[in-house]
Structure formats: C-alpha cells, structure tokens
Amino acid sequence: MPVTKEAIPIMVDDLDTRPISTTARPILVIDDVPANLYAMEVALAPLKRTVVMASSGTQALAHLLERDFALVLLDVQMPEMDGLETAALIRSRERTKHLPIIFVTAHHDSPASVRRAYALGAVDFLYKPIEPEILLAKAAVYVTLQDQAEELAAERLRHDFEEARREYETQALRRQVEQEQTQLTALAALDRRKDDFLAILAHELRNPLAPIRTAIELLRTRPDLSDKAVDVLDRQSRQLARLVDDLLDVSRIKANKIELRREVQDLREIIESSVTTSRPRIEERGHELTVDLPAERIPVNADHVRVTQILTNLLNNAARYTDIGGSIHVRCSVEGRTATITVSDTGIGIAPELQTNIFEMFVQERVRSDGSGGLGLGLALARQLVEMHGGTIRAQSEGRGKGSRFVVTLPTVTTAIVTRRPTLPPPAMTALRAVVIDDNADARELLCEMLAAHGHLVMSAADGKDGLALIQQHRPDVAIVDLGLPGMDGLALARVLRESCPDLTTRLVALTGYGHDNDRERTKAAGFDRHLVKPASLADILASMASQTGSALI
C-alpha cells in the first residue's frame, strides 16, 4: 500500500539522529532530467544513505549489475527506455526481483497504467512536482522495511547456521560416541580373546605335562617299560618346546625382530622336508598322504627354516583337524613368477564366520569334537612369515565337515639355486673336562649325568662365583653356563674370565632360556663361543662341545 500524506510526520521523526552507515545499501534514483536527480538527492540527504543517480534505464541497469540497492526511485517518462520497461527488466533478474520501486510521474495515470505499474513491482507513486517531505517519508518507510527484511533474512541465516552448527556438533558427537563404542567393543572382544587364549594356553600346557608325569611314574614303578616312557617324555617335551617357540615367535613378530636368512633354493626340497617332518603325525592318525610336485626345480629366495615352519604348521593342522583315516593332499604348481602350494584335507572344515579372521592372533582356528582347538597362533605366524617372503596365504572351505584348503603363494626367482651342503655327523669326541654351572639342581645334575655317560669328566657349580673359581682353578676344555645365575650372572662370569685369563682356552657355551637375536649378541659380546636355547637336545650340546673354538660361533 502507498504511504499516505497523513503518515508523513511519523515516518520522518528523528531521521537526523541516525548514524551514517557505511554498510547500508544505497538508493538508486533514475531520471533523465539532471535537476530532478539533484533535487531528489537533496531531499533524501536526511536518510544519510548514499544516493546513486542514473539518467537512463540503461545506465540504471549497469549500476544494478555492479551493486545492491535498498530502493529505486524511477521516472516513468524517459526517452529510449521508459520507466515501465526498466522496471520489467529489473524484475526479470533473480537478484533484483524483490527490490522496492517507487514510480515518479508528472501526471495521474489511468487505472490500467497503475495496475500495470504495480504488476511490474511498483510499491508506491510520487507525483511531480515532488514535495521533499513526502519523498523523504516514503523513502524512509521502504528503506526501513528493506533494512528490516535484510535484518530478518540475516537473523534467519544466523539461525539456520546455528542450527546447522548444532546439528554438525551433534552428528560429530554421535560419531565420536559410536567410534568410542566400537573401540570399546573391539577392546572387549580382544580382552575376551586374550582370556580365551590364556585358558587355552593352560590347557595346552597341561596336555603334555599329564603324559610326562605319567611317564615318570611309569619309570618309577615299571622299569621294564622304560623305552615306552622315554618315547612319551621325548615326544611331549618336544611339544612343549614347540609351544614355547610359537610364543617367542609371536613376541618377535610384534617387535619386528624376526630376520629371514634367505638363500636361493629349490622349493620342492622345502616341501619334501616339511612332509618328512609332519609324516609321523599324519601316519599316527592313519591319514592317506599324497604329494604332487613338478619335475622341474622351483627356485625361490627363502628362509628354509621359516618356510618349513609354515608348511609344517599347515600339514600338522590338516592331520589334527581331520578325523582318523582321512586324506591329505599337497600340491605345488608354478605359473609365471609365482609358485602356489596347496594343502587340502577331508577334515572338519572351517565355519563361514571363521574364514574372515582365521589368520588373526589368538583366534582359535578350529575346534575338534574332543574340544581341542590349539592356541590360535600357528596360522597367524604362518601369515606373517608368508608376507615377509612377499607371498600370500588364504583359507578356503565349503563349511563344517567339508574339508579345508590352504593356499600359499611365493614369488619365484631366476637366480641359480645354491647347493646345500649335506650335514655331516659330528666327529667322534674324545673325553673332555667339562664344568656345568646352573642354579637349577635338577637340570644341573641330569646334564652332568648325561655328559658323564658319554665319557666326559664333569664338575658342577650352582652359582656364578663358585663356577668362576672352578673354571679358573681347573681350566676345563668346556664350560656350559646358565645365564640367569644368582649373584654373578653368566654374562658377568664370561666377561671376568675373558678379561682376567686372556690365554684361557676353555670353550664357553651359554645354555639359557633367552633366545632373541639381541640375547645372542649379548652372549657373544661377553665372550661366549656358543649360545644354546633351552631345552637344547643332547646332540646340540655335544656338538657345541666338539666344535673348535673360533669356528662358526653363536
């Protein structure tokens, strides 16, 4: 609705008290008569707004392209492009379609012209000659309304922004809570897996300990069955040693301390060695074993011991998780630069839910009907060792009771295969003077008995101080020393001996439960000639005694 003359006094109150705004939108005045432009500029001065003047519709449109305005005062009668045409073009632009326009005309137009003007966006009319008070009042109203509309839009924008910010923060908080919940769930699952692992570890430790204890009782009560008892003790002690080795390998892999001793060799020989190692367990359970290998050599740059460990683990698992009288098949093929080894069985298979995480640490791989399922370390170690060789390993099974298939890939090489020297039996050993130093009385006495049974003259001590005195006094050919001795430990004993007796020819052999590479470096630096890890076989102990000082030590 147009502003009435009666409302003018209210609209112009206190205009002079308004501060000049440098950010407020200006007013655009359009008239082809310069005197009219300047008259309106003077009349609008109390609004303290910039007034931009245009002498034609074209010039006005150029201004509208450059900046935004609060109000347009538009003369209707102009040459070339009149006010109505100019208004139509202003309304055609999205940016200016709601810009208030006051038409300025020299006469009262017909109702049809007025309707057309309002249709084109007019909000009011001014009639010439213009009364400054009316011009100021009307302009003040529409500028104020425009300012309020802008302020309302800005407030709405601030409100929308604040709502968006709160929603973003809520979503971020929700995501954080979900992430923390996921982490807590994962930690709880890991904690449960570790608890399960400890329970299984206790079970796996008790399994060999039970027959060991029974075998000992059998030796006491039935000496005539000593051969059978000794076989049980040997087999079960080896099982315990393998268990400890797996646990140590887990520690080494976590600390990135496993180093591969690679050489170019025939993969077929490694497979055959693994089959030979696992054959007793396979035959014990009455399985049929078939091995399918290519006729040609398969050169790989690999650590013989570690690849054998991988394949032996897969073969032992196949024997373990296949019911008695099953079938196990080993196949190797080469395609391009990749060798593929497949170990398949007719065993209990792998449940679908296990196939995605069967290679993770502490996941119990499979559970037999008798409840045994292993520590959940073997396949995790196998995957790590395969990947260290640049290969892959995957498990396949159609489900429970349908067997399983493990596929290992290893890269082949074109380098010539290194001929492995056959291991020669140790030369016959002459009687040696030996000192055994160990604070474990049972271990010390049994080792002394074994060495004496092989014709050696043996003396012993239970701590480092007495052992040092014994070696210094008798200067034996060899001293077998435990590192964890009370008082003076084995490392200190070796250092004192090498420093105080530089001409001493006694061969120092460390016999210890510490088997990391850095442990071997420490014993070597202290002056030891060999490093044996408990439980060492008698053959290894005798071989370490027979070796000449200075040859292939540690």
C-alpha positions in Angstrom: 0.0 0.0 0.0 1.3 3.5 -0.8 2.2 5.8 2.1 -0.5 8.5 2.9 0.3 12.1 3.4 -1.1 11.9 7.0 1.5 9.3 7.9 4.4 11.5 6.9 5.1 13.2 10.3 5.5 9.8 12.0 7.8 8.4 9.3 10.3 11.3 9.3 10.7 11.6 13.1 14.3 11.6 14.3 15.9 10.9 10.9 18.7 13.3 11.7 19.7 11.2 14.7 20.5 8.1 12.6 24.3 7.4 12.2 25.7 7.3 8.7 26.1 3.6 7.7 29.0 2.5 5.5 27.4 -0.9 5.0 23.8 0.1 4.3 22.6 -0.3 0.8 22.3 2.9 -1.3 19.3 4.3 -3.0 19.1 4.4 -6.8 17.4 7.5 -8.4 16.6 7.3 -12.2 15.5 10.4 -14.1 16.5 11.9 -17.5 16.4 15.4 -16.1 19.6 16.3 -14.0 17.7 18.9 -12.0 15.2 16.3 -10.8 18.1 14.0 -9.8 19.8 16.6 -7.7 16.6 17.7 -6.1 15.8 14.1 -5.0 19.4 13.6 -3.8 19.0 16.7 -1.5 15.6 15.6 -0.3 17.0 12.2 0.6 20.0 13.5 2.5 18.4 13.1 6.0 18.4 9.4 5.4 22.2 9.5 5.5 22.5 7.0 2.7 24.5 7.1 -0.5 22.4 8.2 -3.4 23.4 6.8 -6.8 22.0 8.7 -9.8 21.3 7.4 -13.3 20.0 9.4 -16.3 18.6 6.5 -18.2 17.3 2.9 -17.8 20.4 1.5 -19.4 22.7 3.3 -17.0 20.5 2.2 -14.1 20.7 -1.4 -15.2 24.5 -1.1 -15.3 24.5 0.1 -11.7 22.3 -2.8 -10.7 24.7 -5.2 -12.1 27.5 -3.8 -10.0 25.9 -3.5 -6.6 22.8 -4.0 -4.5 20.3 -1.2 -3.6 17.7 -0.6 -0.9 15.2 1.3 -3.0 14.7 2.5 -6.6 13.1 5.9 -7.5 12.1 5.5 -11.1 10.8 8.2 -13.5 8.1 6.8 -15.8 8.6 9.1 -18.7 12.1 8.7 -20.2 13.3 8.6 -23.7 14.5 5.3 -25.4 13.7 3.0 -22.4 10.8 4.3 -20.2 10.3 3.5 -16.6 7.9 0.6 -17.2 10.4 -1.2 -19.5 13.2 -0.5 -17.0 11.0 -1.9 -14.1 10.3 -5.0 -16.2 14.0 -5.7 -16.7 14.7 -5.1 -13.0 12.0 -7.6 -12.1 13.4 -10.1 -14.6 16.7 -10.6 -12.6 16.5 -13.0 -9.7 18.8 -10.8 -7.7 16.6 -7.7 -8.0 13.1 -9.2 -8.4 12.0 -8.1 -4.9 13.7 -4.6 -5.0 11.1 -2.0 -4.0 10.4 0.6 -6.8 8.6 3.9 -6.4 7.4 5.3 -9.7 7.8 9.1 -10.2 5.4 10.6 -12.8 4.3 14.0 -13.9 0.5 13.2 -14.1 -2.0 10.8 -12.6 -2.1 7.7 -14.8 -5.1 5.8 -15.7 -6.2 2.9 -13.5 -4.9 0.4 -16.2 -1.4 2.1 -16.1 -1.4 2.0 -12.4 -2.3 -1.7 -12.3 0.4 -2.4 -14.9 3.0 -0.5 -12.7 2.0 -2.5 -9.6 2.3 -5.7 -11.7 5.8 -4.7 -12.6 6.8 -4.3 -9.0 5.8 -0.8 -8.0 5.3 -0.3 -4.3 4.2 3.4 -4.5 3.9 6.5 -6.6 5.2 10.1 -6.4 3.8 12.9 -8.4 5.7 15.8 -9.8 6.3 18.4 -8.7 7.7 16.4 -5.8 7.2 17.5 -2.3 10.5 16.8 -0.4 8.8 15.8 2.8 6.6 13.2 1.1 9.6 11.8 -0.9 11.6 11.6 2.3 8.8 9.9 4.3 8.0 7.3 1.6 11.7 6.6 1.0 12.2 6.2 4.8 9.4 3.7 5.1 10.6 1.5 2.3 14.3 1.7 3.2 13.4 0.8 6.8 11.2 -2.1 5.6 14.0 -3.2 3.3 16.5 -3.0 6.2 14.2 -4.9 8.4 13.7 -7.6 5.7 17.5 -7.8 5.3 17.9 -8.0 9.1 15.3 -10.7 9.3 17.0 -12.6 6.5 20.3 -12.3 8.2 18.8 -13.4 11.5 17.2 -16.3 9.7 20.6 -17.1 8.2 22.3 -16.9 11.6 19.6 -19.1 13.0 20.0 -21.6 10.2 23.8 -21.5 10.6 23.5 -22.0 14.3 21.1 -24.9 13.7 23.4 -26.4 11.2 26.4 -25.9 13.6 24.5 -27.6 16.4 23.4 -30.4 14.1 27.0 -30.8 12.9 28.3 -30.9 16.5 25.6 -33.3 17.4 26.5 -35.6 14.5 30.2 -35.2 15.3 29.5 -36.1 18.9 27.3 -39.0 17.8 30.1 -40.3 15.5 32.6 -39.9 18.3 30.4 -41.9 20.7 29.8 -44.5 18.0 33.6 -44.7 17.4 34.4 -45.0 21.1 31.6 -47.6 21.4 33.1 -49.5 18.5 36.6 -49.3 20.1 35.2 -50.4 23.4 33.5 -53.3 21.7 36.7 -54.2 19.9 38.8 -53.9 23.1 36.2 -56.1 25.0 36.4 -58.7 22.2 40.2 -58.6 22.3 40.1 -58.9 26.1 37.8 -61.9 25.7 40.1 -63.4 23.1 43.1 -62.9 25.4 41.2 -64.5 28.3 40.3 -67.4 26.0 44.0 -67.6 24.9 45.2 -67.8 28.5 42.7 -70.5 29.2 43.7 -72.5 26.1 47.4 -71.9 26.9 46.8 -73.5 30.3 45.0 -76.4 28.6 47.8 -76.8 26.0 50.5 -76.8 28.7 48.6 -79.4 30.8 48.1 -81.7 27.9 51.9 -82.7 27.5 52.5 -82.3 31.2 50.0 -85.0 32.0 51.7 -87.8 30.0 55.1 -86.6 31.1 54.1 -87.0 34.7 52.5 -90.4 33.9 55.7 -91.5 32.1 57.8 -90.5 35.2 55.5 -92.6 37.4 55.8 -95.5 34.9 59.6 -95.3 35.1 59.4 -95.5 38.9 57.0 -98.4 39.1 57.7 -100.3 35.8 61.4 -100.0 34.8 60.8 -102.7 32.2 58.6 -100.2 30.3 61.3 -97.5 30.2 61.6 -97.4 26.4 57.9 -96.5 26.1 58.1 -94.0 28.9 61.2 -92.3 27.3 59.4 -92.1 24.0 56.5 -90.3 25.7 58.8 -87.9 27.6 60.7 -87.1 24.4 57.5 -86.5 22.3 55.7 -84.4 24.9 58.8 -82.3 25.8 59.2 -81.5 22.1 55.5 -80.4 22.0 56.2 -78.1 25.0 59.3 -76.7 23.2 57.2 -76.0 20.0 54.6 -74.3 22.1 57.3 -72.0 23.7 58.8 -71.4 20.3 55.5 -70.2 18.9 55.0 -67.8 21.8 58.5 -66.4 21.3 57.8 -66.0 17.6 54.7 -64.0 18.4 56.8 -61.7 20.6 59.5 -61.4 17.9 56.9 -60.6 15.1 55.2 -58.0 17.3 58.6 -56.3 17.9 59.7 -56.7 14.2 62.7 -58.7 15.3 62.4 -61.8 13.1 65.0 -61.7 10.4 64.9 -64.0 7.4 68.0 -65.9 6.5 67.3 -66.2 2.8 69.1 -68.1 0.1 68.0 -69.2 -3.4 66.9 -72.9 -3.1 64.5 -75.4 -4.6 61.0 -75.0 -3.1 60.4 -78.7 -3.8 63.1 -79.6 -1.2 61.5 -77.4 1.4 58.1 -79.1 0.7 59.7 -82.5 1.0 61.4 -81.6 4.2 58.1 -80.3 5.7 56.4 -83.5 4.6 59.1 -85.6 6.3 58.8 -83.6 9.5 55.0 -84.0 9.6 54.7 -87.6 8.3 54.9 -89.3 11.7 51.9 -87.2 13.0 50.0 -87.9 9.7 50.7 -91.6 9.9 49.8 -91.7 13.6 46.3 -90.7 12.7 46.0 -93.1 9.8 45.7 -90.5 7.1 46.5 -91.1 3.4 49.0 -88.5 2.2 49.6 -87.7 -1.5 52.2 -85.2 -2.7 52.2 -83.8 -6.2 55.3 -81.8 -7.2 56.6 -80.6 -10.6 59.5 -82.4 -12.1 61.4 -79.1 -12.6 63.2 -77.2 -9.9 61.4 -74.2 -8.4 63.9 -71.5 -7.4 62.8 -69.3 -4.5 64.7 -66.8 -2.4 63.5 -68.0 1.0 64.5 -68.9 4.6 64.4 -72.7 4.6 63.6 -72.9 8.3 60.7 -70.4 8.2 59.1 -71.8 5.0 59.4 -75.3 6.5 57.7 -73.9 9.7 54.8 -72.5 7.6 54.2 -75.8 5.7 54.7 -78.0 8.7 52.1 -76.0 10.5 49.6 -76.4 7.7 50.3 -80.2 7.5 50.1 -80.7 11.2 46.8 -78.8 11.3 45.5 -80.9 8.4 46.4 -84.1 10.4 45.0 -82.7 13.6 41.6 -81.5 12.2 40.9 -84.5 10.0 39.2 -87.5 11.6 41.3 -90.7 11.7 41.6 -92.3 8.3 41.2 -89.1 6.3 43.1 -87.8 3.3 45.7 -85.0 3.0 46.9 -83.7 -0.4 49.9 -81.5 -1.0 50.3 -79.9 -4.5 52.7 -77.4 -5.9 52.4 -75.6 -9.3 54.2 -72.7 -11.0 52.5 -70.0 -13.1 54.7 -67.2 -14.4 56.8 -65.9 -11.5 54.5 -67.3 -8.8 54.7 -70.7 -7.1 51.4 -72.0 -5.5 51.4 -74.6 -2.7 48.0 -76.1 -1.7 47.5 -78.2 1.4 44.0 -79.7 1.3 42.3 -82.2 3.6 39.0 -84.0 4.2 38.7 -82.8 7.7 36.2 -80.9 9.8 36.4 -77.8 7.6 36.1 -74.1 8.6 32.9 -72.4 9.6 32.0 -69.4 7.4 32.2 -66.9 10.3 35.8 -68.1 11.0 37.1 -67.8 7.4 37.5 -64.0 7.6 39.6 -63.8 10.7 41.2 -67.3 11.0 44.7 -65.7 10.4 44.3 -63.2 13.3 46.3 -63.7 16.5 44.6 -65.6 19.3 41.7 -66.7 17.1 41.1 -70.4 17.9 41.3 -71.8 14.4 39.0 -74.8 14.6 37.7 -77.0 17.4 37.6 -80.7 17.1 34.9 -82.9 18.5 37.1 -83.6 21.5 37.2 -79.9 22.4 40.8 -79.2 21.4 41.5 -76.3 19.2 45.1 -75.1 19.7 46.4 -71.7 20.8 45.3 -69.8 17.7 48.9 -68.8 17.0 50.0 -71.1 14.2 48.1 -69.6 11.3 48.8 -66.0 12.5 52.5 -66.8 12.5 52.2 -68.5 9.1 50.6 -65.4 7.5 53.2 -63.1 8.9 56.1 -65.3 7.7 54.5 -65.8 4.2 54.0 -62.0 3.9 57.6 -61.4 5.0 58.6 -63.6 1.9 56.4 -61.4 -0.3 53.7 -64.1 -0.7 50.1 -64.6 0.3 48.1 -67.2 2.2 44.4 -67.8 2.2 41.9 -70.4 3.6 39.1 -72.0 1.7 36.3 -74.3 2.9 32.7 -75.0 1.9 31.8 -75.2 5.6 31.8 -77.5 8.6 32.5 -81.2 7.7 33.6 -80.4 4.2 37.3 -80.2 4.5 39.6 -77.2 4.0 42.2 -76.0 1.7 45.1 -73.6 2.5 46.8 -71.9 -0.5 50.2 -70.3 -0.2 51.9 -68.3 -2.9 55.6 -67.4 -3.1 57.5 -65.4 -5.7 60.0 -67.4 -7.7 63.4 -66.1 -8.9 65.7 -66.7 -11.9 68.9 -66.8 -9.8 70.8 -70.1 -9.7 69.9 -72.4 -6.8 72.5 -72.6 -4.0 73.6 -76.2 -3.5 73.0 -77.0 0.2 75.9 -78.9 1.8 74.9 -82.1 3.4 75.1 -82.0 7.2 77.9 -84.3 8.3 77.8 -86.3 11.5 80.0 -84.8 14.3 83.4 -86.5 14.6 83.9 -88.9 17.3 84.5 -87.0 20.5 87.3 -87.6 22.9 86.7 -87.3 26.6 86.7 -83.7 27.7 86.9 -81.9 31.1 83.6 -80.0 31.5 82.1 -77.7 34.0 78.3 -77.3 34.3 77.1 -74.1 36.0 73.3 -73.9 36.7 71.3 -72.9 39.8 68.5 -75.4 38.9 69.7 -78.5 40.7 67.6 -81.0 38.6 68.8 -79.5 35.3 72.5 -79.4 36.5 72.6 -82.9 37.9 70.8 -84.5 34.9 73.2 -82.7 32.4 76.2 -83.9 34.4 74.9 -87.5 34.4 74.4 -87.3 30.6 77.8 -85.9 29.9 79.4 -88.4 32.2 77.5 -91.2 30.4 79.3 -90.1 27.2 82.7 -90.4 28.9 83.3 -86.8 29.9 84.8 -85.7 33.2 82.3 -83.3 34.7 82.4 -80.8 37.6 79.5 -78.5 38.6 78.6 -75.3 40.5 75.3 -73.8 41.5 76.2 -70.1 41.2 78.4 -67.8 39.2 81.0 -67.1 41.9 81.7 -70.8 42.6 81.6 -71.6 38.9 84.2 -68.8 38.1 86.5 -70.2 40.8 86.1 -73.8 39.4 87.0 -72.7 35.9 90.0 -70.6 37.0 91.3 -73.5 39.1 90.8 -76.4 36.7 90.8 -74.7 33.3 88.4 -77.2 31.7 88.0 -77.8 28.0 84.4 -76.6 28.0 82.1 -74.8 30.4 78.3 -74.9 30.0 76.8 -71.9 31.8 73.3 -70.8 32.5 72.9 -67.0 32.2 70.3 -66.5 35.0 72.6 -67.3 37.9 72.3 -65.8 41.4 74.9 -63.3 42.4 77.2 -63.2 39.4 75.2 -64.0 36.3 76.5 -65.9 33.3 77.4 -62.8 31.3 79.4 -61.3 34.1 81.2 -64.6 34.6 82.2 -64.8 30.9 83.4 -61.1 30.9 85.6 -61.7 34.1 87.0 -64.9 32.6 88.0 -63.3 29.3 89.5 -60.2 30.9 91.3 -62.0 33.8 92.5 -65.0 31.8 93.3 -63.8 28.2 95.1 -67.1 27.5 92.2 -69.3 28.6 91.2 -71.9 26.0 88.1 -73.0 27.8 85.1 -73.1 25.4 82.2 -71.2 26.9 78.7 -72.4 26.0 75.6 -70.4 27.1 72.7 -72.7 27.9 69.7 -70.4 28.5 66.0 -69.8 28.1 66.7 -66.4 26.4 66.7 -66.9 22.6 66.2 -63.5 21.0 68.8 -62.2 18.5 69.8 -59.5 20.9 70.4 -62.2 23.6 72.8 -63.9 21.2 74.6 -60.6 20.6 75.0 -60.1 24.3 76.4 -63.5 25.0 78.8 -63.1 22.0 80.0 -59.7 23.3 80.5 -61.2 26.8 82.9 -63.8 25.5 80.7 -66.9 24.9 81.5 -69.2 22.0 78.1 -70.8 21.5 74.5 -69.9 22.5 72.1 -72.8 23.1 68.4 -72.2 23.9 66.7 -74.4 26.4 65.5 -77.1 26.0 68.6 -78.0 23.9 68.9 -81.5 22.6 71.8 -83.7 23.8 73.0 -83.7 20.2 73.2 -79.9 20.1 75.0 -79.9 23.5 77.6 -82.5 22.4 78.1 -80.7 19.0 78.8 -77.4 20.8 81.4 -79.1 23.0 83.1 -80.8 20.0 83.4 -77.6 17.9 86.7 -76.0 17.8 87.0 -72.6 19.4 86.7 -69.8 16.8 84.6 -71.7 14.3 81.0 -70.6 13.4 80.2 -69.4 16.8 76.9 -68.4 18.5 
